[in-house]
């Protein structure tokens, strides 16, 4: 297996990102945790997620605490999932 990335995102500064980190580390202790505070609605506006999506390679794994951390809606999420699947990147939603 390649690298394991744990992507954690919160929508407001009042939320705690540490719960997501704990959940991911409990299952994948070696995950490279990437944190992001995001308040908008644009998938392309997620700078840290975009960085992961550009650098992942076949055999890598991206772990999300929930499917809602990856995208704002089903269509956007399906498109991203399909693209990553076709590149050989595995996604896990806890």
C-alpha positions as CSV (number, residue, x, y, z in Angstrom):
1,X,0.0,0.0,0.0
2,X,1.1,3.6,-0.7
3,X,0.6,6.6,1.5
4,X,-2.4,7.0,3.8
5,X,-3.9,10.5,4.1
6,X,-6.4,11.4,6.7
7,X,-8.5,14.5,5.6
8,X,-10.2,16.4,8.4
9,X,-12.3,19.5,7.7
10,X,-14.5,21.7,9.8
11,X,-17.1,24.2,8.6
12,X,-16.8,26.7,11.4
13,X,-14.1,27.7,13.8
14,X,-16.4,26.8,16.7
15,X,-16.2,23.1,15.7
16,X,-13.4,20.8,16.9
17,X,-11.4,19.0,14.3
18,X,-9.7,16.8,16.9
19,X,-12.6,14.3,16.9
20,X,-12.0,13.6,13.2
21,X,-8.3,13.2,13.8
22,X,-8.9,10.7,16.7
23,X,-11.3,8.7,14.6
24,X,-8.9,8.4,11.7
25,X,-5.8,7.7,13.8
26,X,-7.7,5.0,15.7
27,X,-8.1,3.0,12.4
28,X,-5.0,4.2,10.6
29,X,-2.4,5.3,13.1
30,X,0.2,6.0,10.4
31,X,-2.1,8.4,8.4
32,X,-0.7,11.7,7.3
33,X,-3.3,14.1,8.8
34,X,-4.3,17.1,6.7
35,X,-6.5,19.6,8.5
36,X,-8.7,22.3,6.9
37,X,-11.1,25.0,8.2
38,X,-13.6,25.7,5.4
39,X,-16.7,27.8,5.5
40,X,-17.7,28.1,1.8
41,X,-19.6,25.8,-0.5
42,X,-17.1,25.3,-3.4
43,X,-15.3,21.9,-3.6
44,X,-12.5,23.6,-5.6
45,X,-12.0,26.1,-2.7
46,X,-10.7,23.4,-0.4
47,X,-7.0,24.1,-0.8
48,X,-5.6,21.3,1.4
49,X,-8.0,18.7,-0.2
50,X,-7.0,19.9,-3.7
51,X,-3.3,19.5,-2.7
52,X,-3.9,15.9,-1.7
53,X,-5.9,15.1,-4.8
54,X,-3.1,16.4,-7.0
55,X,-0.4,14.4,-5.3
56,X,-2.1,11.0,-4.6
57,X,-0.9,8.1,-6.7
58,X,-2.1,4.7,-7.5
59,X,-2.1,2.6,-4.3
60,X,-2.6,5.6,-2.0
61,X,-5.5,5.8,0.5
62,X,-7.5,8.8,1.6
63,X,-9.5,8.4,4.8
64,X,-12.4,10.6,5.7
65,X,-14.3,10.7,9.0
66,X,-17.5,10.8,7.0
67,X,-18.6,11.1,3.4
68,X,-19.7,14.7,4.1
69,X,-16.1,15.7,4.6
70,X,-15.3,15.0,1.0
71,X,-18.0,16.9,-0.8
72,X,-21.0,19.1,-0.3
73,X,-23.4,17.0,-2.4
74,X,-23.9,13.6,-3.9
75,X,-23.1,14.6,-7.5
76,X,-19.8,16.3,-6.6
77,X,-18.9,13.4,-4.3
78,X,-19.6,10.8,-7.0
79,X,-17.5,12.7,-9.6
80,X,-14.5,12.9,-7.3
81,X,-14.9,9.3,-6.1
82,X,-15.0,8.1,-9.7
83,X,-12.0,10.1,-10.7
84,X,-9.9,8.8,-7.8
85,X,-11.1,5.2,-8.3
86,X,-10.0,5.4,-12.0
87,X,-6.6,6.6,-10.8
88,X,-6.3,3.6,-8.4
89,X,-6.7,5.7,-5.2
90,X,-8.7,4.0,-2.5
91,X,-11.2,6.0,-0.4
92,X,-12.4,5.1,3.1
93,X,-15.2,6.7,5.0
94,X,-15.4,5.9,8.7
